[in-house]
Each structure stands twice: as structure tokens, then as C-alpha cells.
Amino acid sequence: MNEASTIFSLIHQTLSNSENELSVSMMCQTAGVSRSGYYAWLNAASARQVREAQDRADFELVLEAYNRRRYSKGARGIYMCLIHNTPPVVMNLKKIRRLMKKYGLQCPIRRANPYRKMKNAMKTNHYAPNLLDREFESYGPRLVLLTDITYIPWGGSFLYLCVIMDAYTKQVLSYTLSPSLDVDFVLDAVDILMREHGVSLHAETVIHSDQGCHYTSCKFIELVEHNELRRSMSRKGNCWDNAPQESFFGHMKDLIDLTGDPSFDEVKAIIDDYMSYYNNERYQWDLAKLSPNEYFSFVTTGIYPLDLPSKPSPPEISKTPNELGAHTLEPEIVSDPLIR
């Protein structure tokens, strides 16, 4: 309700009071509004009731989308959920934001990540060059894979989650959860990747990580080379070189609920549910308003899955696979007899 409507409403309430002795003209003059404006507002009462009923009905749709799969969303997320309804509901972003403000529906705001300051990487001679130079989405699907590890607070300690994601489609291709930081859970993530998505990878596919000890270990390097993948690494202590992966972890931690001292199996079930939601129903504005799995299908088949009046064309890929890392020089490797 705007300021003038609020004033007119107060005048109307005062006039309805049996003890009131003030006239309409006096109150309008005191409040700084026009008498004709008050009567226009009064005559539009039925129209306001119709608009209020329509707003309430539209807000029910907004609220249902907001709570879908129990993961809260902002205005854009709600918009994309609505167009995935059957039939699709197309609601203007400004209207969604207006209804959220009107009925007090708030999107959770991401807090600063307490683990943003990355640990210094363990000193080792098994570094790889940065083949991407932050060009995460220039080469098409299954050509740039991002991987990282995040810490999940659990029962006074931590669980450790390793994720491998397609930088172009934002799909989570594999992930593993572990109660320890042993290198094996990172290797398991690569094994799952090859088992479930190996046929869709290319000879030029790059797996990009930070310079953490897991990714510079001999076991990881041997496994990557055995599967004929190329390695790429962020610069030391530079989270922006793997920004999509860092952003994924930040949003995930905002949405999952681990209160109540859950067991390891319960945490794994929560992570499994979120990954299913993310790949299939976490619609993203920059992915043509589709989920990651829908977007992969769209860019590989050219068929847009939503029945909308105007359908986007498949995105153009700006660079060829042969250009991936073509101008990056290999760093000088200094052997260290203490590292095996």
C-alpha cells in the first residue's frame, strides 16, 4: 500500500468512528491530500478487492514454487520454477518481487564463507598449468570439468565432500562424501565420473582443481592420466580460478539443513537429495532458465524442453576444443627427492 492509500484508509477509519466530529475536507487538508482523491480511492474499493484477491492467488503460486523440494529460492528461482509448471506459469519478475515484499516472503541471503581463506597448498612438485584462465564456459559440454573439496561441519568435527562438475552445463557429474581426508575419496569421485560419464568425455577434456595435496598426489595424477584426462590447476590461493565450484559449495551450504546431530548416513541422504534437486530442479537463469540436466540435453539436441511463446536457440560455443590450453606454457618442474 502506497503512502496516499494509507492516508485515505486512516481518513476512512476516522470517519467511520461514531465519535468523529471532523469533516472530510478538514482531514484531507490536514493530511495534505485532495478531497477528490479520497473519494476516488473510496469508489475504487471493489477494484482493490479484486486486485487483492488476484494478488493472493498469485502469491499462492509464488509460495508453492518457493517451497518446492524444501529449498528456498529468490525471485529468479521462483520465476524458473513457475515456467516449469504444467502448463507453464509466466509471471513477471517485478510482480514476483512485489508479491514477496507485500507478503513478507524473504530469500535467504548468503553469508560470508568462513572457509574462504584457502589453506596454503602442501609444497609439492606435481603442479599443473592453468589451462583455463577462467574461461569456464567457452568450450562446450564435457570439455572442462571442475573439482574441489569442501568441509561440512558435523558433530564437532567435519565431513569432506568432493565434487566434479561440468563447467559448461553446471551439472554435478560425480561426488563422494567422506569422514576423513584420505586421498581415496577423491579417487572414488574420479572413478564414478568415468563409470557414469566416461563415454561422453573427449580426448581434450580437462579436469581443473586447486593445488591442494589431494590433487598433487601421485595416486590422483596416475588415475587422471590413466583415464586420458588432462590436468589443470588454479593459481596458488586464488579461489577465482575455480569460481563456479566455489559458488556451488556456497549455495549448497546455504540450503541444506544439518541441524539435529544427524548420523553420517543421514547426512549422506541429505547430500544425495540436494544433488538430485540441483541437477534436475535447480533452475539457473544463465542456463536458459533450465536445470543443469535439462541444459545439457538442450545444448546437445537443440530441443528446448519448455513450451513457451519464445524459445531460445542453443548457445554458440566461442572456442574449439583444440584451443583449450593451446597457448599455456608448461611450468618448470623442480624434482624433490623427498616427495614420492
Protein Blocks (a to p, Z undefined) as FASTA:
>chain_A
ZZklmmmmmmmmmmmpmkbcbdfklmmmmnopafklmmmmmmmmmmmmmmmmmmmmmmmm
mmmmmmgghiacdfklmmmmmmmpccdddddfklmmmmmmmnopacddddddfklpccdd
dddfkbccdfknopaklnoghkbccdddddddeehiacdddddddfklopafbdcddfbf
cfklmmmmmmmmmmmmmmmpcfklccdddfbfklmpfklmmmmmmnopacddddehiakl
mmmmmmmmmmmmmmpccehiiafklmmmmmmmmmmmmmmmmccfkloopafklmmmmmmn
opafbdcfbdcdddddfbdfklgoklpccddddddfkbZZ
